[in-house]
Amino acid sequence: MPFETLLLSCCLLPGQTDFKESNASVKVDTRPGETILFFNIDDQSNPGCKLRELLWGMKKGEQMCDLIVFYAKDSERVICFVELKDSISDLGHGTKQVINTYNTFKVHLQKSYTAKAFIYACAGSLPYEHEEYQRKLLKEFGKNNFDFNNRSNDALGNLLRGIQSKPSGGKRKNKK
């Protein structure tokens, strides 16, 4: 039911495959044969979206991510939970947000979808605890189904398409 609610609500960003919040932004260029839909689900930035209310009712204080991105090509279906941060030092908070949203949302998903998570920060270096966050994301989403970074490439598009991220410059690669 929540996915149908997203499609028919003001959470959907029609025609958009990019999103910006504060200083962080993501963009995916659609390739032939792909369908990509962005849903701004955070009622802090999109008060018209009632997903929080649908998932948690009147309960306050639940952590929620910024976006859900739907990706389809041929028979593949992906639902990606996306959080944008100004600094990668907020990786722990972003991890909690995507996991909490996914865990509450997944009871409404059919098994025909692959769930993924993406956390993007526009600045900073990875905190020393990043391996702890990788373990948490791996447990929830599985191998190759999550990414977090502060690189300015098509990392979200690559994740949606199942393309492995490559390290940029002299930065350390995050093993998934």
Backbone hydrogen bonds, N-H to C=O, Kabsch-Sander energy under -0.5 kcal/mol:
donor,donor_aa,acceptor,acceptor_aa,energy
5,T,1,M,-2.3
6,L,2,P,-2.6
7,L,3,F,-2.2
8,L,4,E,-1.7
9,S,6,L,-1.3
12,L,6,L,-0.7
12,L,9,S,-0.9
13,L,38,F,-2.8
16,Q,13,L,-2.0
19,F,26,V,-2.5
21,E,24,A,-2.9
24,A,21,E,-2.0
26,V,19,F,-2.5
28,V,17,T,-2.9
30,T,28,V,-0.6
34,E,31,R,-2.0
35,T,72,A,-2.4
37,L,70,F,-2.4
38,F,16,Q,-0.6
39,F,68,I,-2.0
40,N,11,C,-2.6
41,I,39,F,-1.1
41,I,66,D,-1.5
42,D,66,D,-1.3
43,D,41,I,-0.7
45,S,42,D,-1.0
46,N,42,D,-2.1
49,C,46,N,-2.1
54,L,50,K,-2.1
55,L,51,L,-2.9
56,W,52,R,-3.0
57,G,53,E,-1.8
59,K,56,W,-1.8
65,C,97,Q,-0.6
66,D,82,V,-0.9
67,L,82,V,-2.4
68,I,39,F,-1.9
69,V,80,C,-2.8
70,F,37,L,-2.7
70,F,68,I,-0.5
71,Y,78,V,-2.6
72,A,35,T,-2.2
73,K,76,E,-1.6
74,D,33,G,-0.6
76,E,73,K,-2.5
78,V,71,Y,-2.8
79,I,114,T,-2.6
80,C,69,V,-3.0
81,F,116,K,-2.8
82,V,67,L,-2.4
82,V,80,C,-0.6
83,E,118,F,-2.3
85,K,120,Y,-2.9
88,I,123,A,-2.7
90,D,87,S,-2.0
91,L,88,I,-1.7
94,G,90,D,-2.5
95,T,91,L,-2.6
96,K,92,G,-2.0
97,Q,93,H,-2.1
98,V,94,G,-2.4
99,I,95,T,-2.2
100,N,96,K,-2.6
101,T,97,Q,-2.2
102,Y,98,V,-2.5
103,N,99,I,-3.0
104,T,100,N,-1.7
105,F,101,T,-2.5
106,K,102,Y,-3.3
108,H,105,F,-2.2
109,L,106,K,-1.5
113,Y,110,Q,-1.3
114,T,77,R,-2.6
115,A,113,Y,-0.5
116,K,79,I,-2.2
117,A,145,N,-1.9
118,F,81,F,-2.6
119,I,147,D,-2.2
120,Y,83,E,-2.4
121,A,149,N,-2.2
122,C,85,K,-1.5
130,H,127,P,-2.0
131,E,128,Y,-0.6
132,E,129,E,-1.3
133,Y,129,E,-1.4
134,Q,130,H,-2.3
135,R,131,E,-2.2
136,K,132,E,-1.9
137,L,133,Y,-2.5
138,L,134,Q,-2.8
139,K,135,R,-2.4
140,E,136,K,-1.8
141,F,137,L,-3.1
142,G,137,L,-0.6
142,G,138,L,-1.7
145,N,142,G,-1.7
147,D,117,A,-1.5
149,N,119,I,-1.7
155,A,153,N,-1.3
158,N,154,D,-2.7
159,L,155,A,-2.4
160,L,156,L,-2.6
161,R,157,G,-2.0
162,G,158,N,-0.8
162,G,159,L,-1.0
163,I,158,N,-2.9
171,K,168,S,-2.0
175,K,173,K,-0.7
